[in-house]
Amino acid sequence: MTLQERVEAVRANIAAAAREAGREAGEITLVAATKVQTSETIRQAIAAGITVCGENRVQEMTAHLADNAYEGAALHFIGHLQTNKVKFVVGRVDLIESVGSLHLLEAIQAQAAKAGVVQDILLEVNVGGEESKSGVAVSELPELVERSLQLDHVRLRGLMAIPPAAREPGENRPFFAQMHQLFVDIKGNIDDNKAVLDCLSMGMSGDYMDAVREGATLVRVGTALFGPRPPMGTPR
Ligand SMILES: *Cc1c(COP(=O)(O)O)cnc(C)c1O
């Protein structure tokens, strides 16, 4: 299959899952997870209809930005972000999806204030409660939401999650349902004048249809669009 065909196949799957859940396909945005891809492949993906690219690594993203690789698409940062790299991301991306600590939130606010911008963000929730994963614990989420709403250079847009790696199809669906419930609860508690929460980012190549069935508005898909990646640390 060509990249164009894979983009169309993923979109068709998103539409089918949306229909099953009584949703409109247009409520869901496909984010192409472009880590390890070349600038040329990113351009091809955009030519094939991709409207949002999601990047994990600051260094790769900076190189692609210098190449104008993302031209014609929006850009999201979806990876683990160290506070010392915040200056390379704030104001350069449309949305930082992976804000998983108070420390990072405050660093983004400080950098955005310095740059004179308002940075859109999602709070990343460690929904599986895994030691190894970044993201805020479910129990600490309300505090981070409240702090986000106080900061004048960040705009909270919603939530993001990376559930544990599933061994069986369907295994993560309860996590997606839990995320949707958290999203609805938080929305219910926020005055619409203070923030409009319109983003729930969850689902990757193996489980994006379940995520759509449970209410995702953004799905982040890499492998199903670009094929398997080399294992981490493999020289390219
Ligand atoms: C790589 C990545 C994805 C996409 O993963 P695939 O399984 O290749 O679809 C989604 N979200 C994040 C945060 C990623 O790092």
The ligand as a Tripos MOL2 file, in Angstrom:
@<TRIPOS>MOLECULE
LIG
   15    15     1     0     0
SMALL
NO_CHARGES

@<TRIPOS>ATOM
      1 C1          4.9690    6.9090   18.5230 C.3       1 LIG1
      2 C2          3.8100    7.4690   19.2350 C.ar      1 LIG1
      3 C3          2.5110    7.2500   18.7780 C.ar      1 LIG1
      4 C4          2.1770    6.3710   17.5900 C.3       1 LIG1
      5 O1          2.4810    5.0420   17.8700 O.3       1 LIG1
      6 P1          2.1420    3.8910   16.8040 P.3       1 LIG1
      7 O2          1.9280    2.7000   17.6470 O.co2     1 LIG1
      8 O3          3.3260    3.7850   15.9120 O.co2     1 LIG1
      9 O4          0.9190    4.2880   16.0990 O.co2     1 LIG1
     10 C5          1.4700    7.8620   19.4710 C.ar      1 LIG1
     11 N1          1.6890    8.6410   20.5460 N.ar      1 LIG1
     12 C6          2.9210    8.8700   21.0180 C.ar      1 LIG1
     13 C7          3.0880    9.7320   22.1970 C.3       1 LIG1
     14 C8          4.0040    8.2790   20.3740 C.ar      1 LIG1
     15 O5          5.2280    8.4960   20.8670 O.3       1 LIG1
@<TRIPOS>BOND
     1     1     2 1
     2     2     3 ar
     3     2    14 ar
     4     3     4 1
     5     3    10 ar
     6     4     5 1
     7     5     6 1
     8     6     7 2
     9     6     8 1
    10     6     9 1
    11    10    11 ar
    12    11    12 ar
    13    12    13 1
    14    12    14 ar
    15    14    15 1
@<TRIPOS>SUBSTRUCTURE
     1 LIG1         1 GROUP 0 **** ****
